[in-house]
């Protein structure tokens, strides 16, 4: 397991919750591949409203007919490990936005290690 401290890289993948890979949710496939690649951690966040390149607003508001809500998948690890993972995203993400940011990790503690 990778332990992070200090400088790291945050990978953010913005897709729609209707996006799929071989009939499975795309976010699930990305999480499983990141886990298999041994990346330090991944979280998936579902949005309530947003728009992207199409400029079509997606919303969870009542009476909305459009349910393809935004999903953000956030991965944090050392830069070289994140960059090694990027080719998999080239295969998976056909529509969406992928960003990289430098971040500083203040605390990274696994479950059961609360010291």
Rosetta blueprint (number, residue, H / E / L):
1 X L
2 X L
3 X L
4 X L
5 X L
6 X E
7 X E
8 X E
9 X E
10 X E
11 X E
12 X E
13 X E
14 X E
15 X E
16 X E
17 X L
18 X L
19 X L
20 X E
21 X E
22 X L
23 X L
24 X E
25 X E
26 X H
27 X H
28 X H
29 X H
30 X H
31 X H
32 X H
33 X H
34 X H
35 X H
36 X H
37 X L
38 X L
39 X L
40 X L
41 X E
42 X E
43 X E
44 X E
45 X E
46 X E
47 X L
48 X L
49 X E
50 X E
51 X L
52 X L
53 X L
54 X L
55 X L
56 X L
57 X L
58 X E
59 X E
60 X L
61 X L
62 X L
63 X L
64 X L
65 X L
66 X L
67 X L
68 X L
69 X L
70 X E
71 X E
72 X E
73 X E
74 X E
75 X E
76 X E
77 X E
78 X L
79 X H
80 X H
81 X H
82 X H
83 X H
84 X H
85 X H
86 X H
87 X H
88 X H
89 X H
90 X H
91 X H
92 X H
93 X L
94 X L
95 X L
96 X L
97 X E
98 X E
99 X E
100 X E
101 X E
102 X E
103 X E
104 X E
105 X E
106 X L
107 X L
108 X L
109 X L
110 X L
111 X L
112 X L
113 X L
114 X L
115 X L
